[in-house]
Amino acid sequence: MPSNIDLIARLLVAALLGAIIGFERERRAFPAGLRTHMLVSVASSLVMIVSAFGFEDTRQIQNIALDPSRVAAQVVSGIGFLGAGAILLRGDVIRGLTTAASVWSVAGIGLATGGALYVPAVAATVIILLTLTWVRPVSQKLRERGRLRRVLRLRATRGAVTLPELCGLFGEQGARLRNISVLQDDKHQGDELITLAFSRLSTAEFTAYRNQLAGLKGVRAVEEIPA
């Protein structure tokens, strides 16, 4: 069994590595911050130590076999309850997934330090920190690109274009149709203006939809307007 100094060092390293990840979360004012990540890392390290060395006396008894990883394995499943507390659902938007993932990752770091696997623990800390910081701008840019709105305005004979007809036209892509509005066209009597707002459409898809809409019966004009 390792010395007490060695065991304390493992707990301190776990606290340090957890603090590094927690500081990044704390700086951005997320629910699980510095203290949460430190506690999860230290506790996971302690559970790993107990799992590996806490039953030394019992193992000396004849005809008794113990699995040293059994207690530590419960951290992997148990940390899910804590991570679930960081996830919030607001309307159709889910928030806190990254924070929950960072808490779960810190638990893994704690287990690694508890098992004296310092190099993998430090490497994982660096990778996680880079993921939370450097990859963040890239993910935001991709997310913003996915949310780009493109809007088409149709001028059509009143009542010529119906909602069922539009739903049949877009089919499974209807989820990308974010909004539909219909207004009377004051400039052209007997016509109406139908505005369709799309999201997450490529240029090719948008052009194809525009051509399809232009070919509908009763559609007089189709134009793209600023979102």
SVG drawing of the C-alpha trace seen along z (x, -y; Angstrom):
<svg xmlns="http://www.w3.org/2000/svg" viewBox="-59 -50 64 70">
<polyline fill="none" stroke="black" stroke-width="0.4" points="0.0,0.0 1.4,-3.5 2.4,-5.8 0.1,-8.4 2.2,-11.2 1.7,-9.5 -2.1,-9.3 -2.4,-12.9 -0.4,-13.9 -2.9,-12.1 -5.8,-14.1 -3.9,-17.4 -3.2,-16.7 -6.8,-15.8 -7.9,-19.1 -5.4,-21.1 -6.5,-19.5 -10.2,-19.9 -9.6,-23.6 -8.1,-24.2 -11.2,-23.0 -13.5,-24.6 -11.8,-28.0 -12.8,-28.1 -16.4,-27.3 -16.4,-29.8 -15.0,-32.5 -18.0,-32.1 -20.4,-32.0 -21.8,-28.5 -23.7,-26.8 -21.0,-24.2 -17.9,-26.2 -14.5,-26.1 -15.7,-24.5 -17.9,-21.9 -15.2,-20.7 -12.6,-20.5 -15.0,-18.6 -15.9,-16.1 -12.2,-15.6 -11.1,-15.1 -14.0,-12.9 -13.5,-10.7 -9.8,-10.4 -10.7,-9.4 -13.2,-6.8 -10.5,-5.4 -8.0,-5.2 -10.6,-3.5 -11.5,-1.1 -7.9,-0.1 -6.5,-0.1 -9.4,-0.3 -9.9,3.4 -6.3,4.6 -7.1,6.3 -10.1,8.1 -8.0,9.4 -5.7,11.1 -8.5,13.4 -8.4,16.8 -10.9,17.7 -12.1,14.1 -11.7,12.4 -12.4,8.7 -12.6,6.6 -10.6,3.5 -12.4,1.6 -15.9,2.2 -16.3,-0.8 -14.6,-3.2 -16.9,-2.0 -19.8,-3.5 -18.4,-7.0 -19.0,-6.7 -22.8,-6.0 -23.2,-8.2 -21.8,-11.3 -24.7,-11.3 -27.1,-12.6 -24.9,-15.6 -24.5,-16.3 -28.3,-16.1 -28.6,-19.0 -26.6,-21.2 -28.8,-20.6 -31.7,-23.0 -34.5,-22.9 -35.9,-26.3 -38.5,-26.0 -36.9,-24.0 -33.3,-25.0 -31.2,-22.8 -28.5,-24.5 -25.8,-23.0 -24.7,-20.0 -21.1,-21.2 -21.0,-21.9 -22.4,-18.5 -19.8,-16.9 -17.0,-18.9 -18.2,-17.6 -18.2,-14.0 -14.8,-14.5 -13.4,-15.9 -14.6,-12.7 -12.5,-10.7 -9.5,-12.9 -10.0,-12.3 -10.2,-8.5 -7.0,-8.7 -5.1,-10.6 -6.4,-8.3 -4.9,-5.4 -1.6,-7.4 -2.0,-7.8 -0.7,-11.3 0.4,-11.6 -3.0,-10.6 -4.7,-12.8 -2.7,-15.9 -3.1,-15.1 -6.8,-14.8 -6.9,-18.1 -5.1,-19.9 -7.3,-18.4 -10.5,-19.3 -9.3,-22.8 -8.5,-23.4 -11.9,-22.0 -13.6,-24.4 -11.6,-27.4 -10.2,-27.2 -12.9,-25.0 -15.6,-27.3 -15.3,-30.0 -15.4,-27.3 -18.5,-25.7 -20.2,-29.1 -19.4,-30.0 -20.8,-26.7 -23.9,-27.1 -24.5,-30.6 -24.0,-29.4 -26.6,-26.7 -29.1,-29.3 -28.8,-31.6 -32.2,-32.7 -33.2,-33.2 -36.6,-34.7 -38.7,-34.4 -41.7,-36.5 -44.3,-35.3 -47.0,-37.4 -49.8,-35.1 -53.5,-35.2 -55.5,-35.3 -56.2,-31.7 -54.2,-30.1 -51.4,-28.8 -52.6,-26.9 -50.8,-25.6 -51.3,-21.9 -49.8,-22.6 -46.7,-24.2 -46.4,-21.3 -46.5,-18.8 -43.9,-20.8 -41.3,-20.8 -42.0,-17.4 -39.4,-16.3 -37.6,-19.6 -40.6,-21.4 -38.7,-21.6 -36.4,-24.1 -39.4,-26.4 -39.4,-28.6 -42.2,-31.0 -45.0,-31.7 -47.0,-34.9 -49.7,-36.0 -50.7,-39.6 -53.0,-41.4 -51.1,-43.1 -52.3,-46.7 -50.6,-47.4 -52.2,-44.6 -55.9,-44.0 -56.8,-40.3 -53.2,-39.3 -51.6,-38.4 -48.0,-38.4 -46.7,-35.1 -43.5,-35.3 -41.5,-32.1 -38.5,-32.2 -36.1,-29.3 -33.1,-28.2 -30.2,-25.8 -30.6,-25.8 -27.7,-25.6 -27.6,-27.9 -28.5,-25.0 -31.5,-24.0 -32.7,-27.5 -32.5,-28.0 -34.4,-24.7 -37.2,-25.8 -37.4,-29.2 -37.8,-27.6 -40.4,-25.2 -42.4,-28.0 -42.2,-30.1 -43.8,-27.2 -46.9,-26.9 -50.2,-27.8 -51.3,-31.3 -47.8,-32.5 -47.0,-35.7 -43.6,-36.6 -41.0,-35.3 -38.2,-37.4 -35.7,-37.1 -35.8,-39.7 -33.5,-40.5 -33.9,-38.3"/>
</svg>
